[in-house]
């Protein structure tokens, strides 16, 4: 189950990057995608390491919260270090988009399971 949630979160990050690059006309080259993705991917890995070390259920809202905040916080810090942009509007969009999907998918799962019983 944990592997599925790691993949779901990674796909959410890739969707965020893909939409952002398309909306800003940066193209979809592999090197461009990698350049934009790596800071958030590192944050995602850190968030998941925290969840795994604490033996938390990766599908829980608490785990999603940790993964989401680590992804955005470390992603933005690494973007600054790498000389990439971190405008306030971008930070807000990243928090909103990634939070809505990372937490929203977990909430939807919880509601689905609750109705099934």
N, C-alpha and C positions, 0 to 999 in steps of 0.2 A: 504493500500500500504506500509506503514512504516513497519508493521510487517513482510511482505515478505522480505524486504531488511535486516531487522535484522536477519532473518533466513538465508538468502543468505550469509551474512557476517559471521555468526556463522559456517555455513557449509564450507566456505572458510578456516576459521581458523582450523576447524577439519581436513580438507583435508591436509593442511600444516603440521599439527602435525602428522597425520597418515603417510604421505609420508616420513617425516623426521625420524620418529621412525623406519619405515620399512627399509629405506636406511642405517640406523646406527645399524640395527639388535637389536633394543631395545624391540622388541615384541609388542604385541597389548593387553596386559593385561589392564583391566579396571583401576587399580590403577596407572599403568604407564602412560596411556593416561591422566588420571585426573591430575597427577603430572606435566605433560608437558603442559597441556592445561590451567590450572587455571590462570597463569600469563597473558596469552594473552586474556583469557575470561574477566578478570577484566579490561584490557585495552580496549577491545571491548565495554564493558558496559559503561566505562567512555566516550569513543568517542561518543556513541549513546546518552548518557545523554546530552552532549554538543550540539549535533544536535537537540535533542528534546526540550531542554530549549530555544534554539534560534529559534524554530519553523521553521526549515529548511526542505526542501523537501529531504527526505532520499535517493531519487534516483539521486540527483544531484551530479555532480563531486565535488563540494565544500564540501558537506556532506561526500562523500566518502573519500576525502582527510583528513578530520578531524578524521573520524573513523579509517582509515588506520594508520595515524601517532600516534594516541593515542594507538591503539592496539600494535604497535611495540614498541613505546617508553616506555609505562608503563609495557608492557610485559617484556621487557629487564631489566628494573629497578627492577621489582619484582623477576625476575630470579636471579639477583645478590643478592638481600636481602635473597632469599631462598637458596643460595649457589649452584645454577644451573649454567651451563656454558653460557657464552655470548661472544664467540670468534668473532673477527671482521668479519670473513667470514660468520658466522651464522647471524649476524646482517644484512649484505649485502643481504644474501639469503632471510631472512625474509622480508626485505624492498622490494626486487624485486618481490618475489612470491606474497605476500599479496597485494602489490601495483598493480601489473599487474592484479590480479583477482578482487580486490575490485573496482579499477577504471575502469578496462576493461569491467566488466559487466555493469557498469553504462554508459560507452561510447557506448557499443553495444546497449543498450536499447535506448539511445538518437538517435543513427543513425537509428535504426529500426523505431522509431516513426517518425523521420524526413522523411524517405522514404515513410511511410504510408500516409502521408498527401499530 
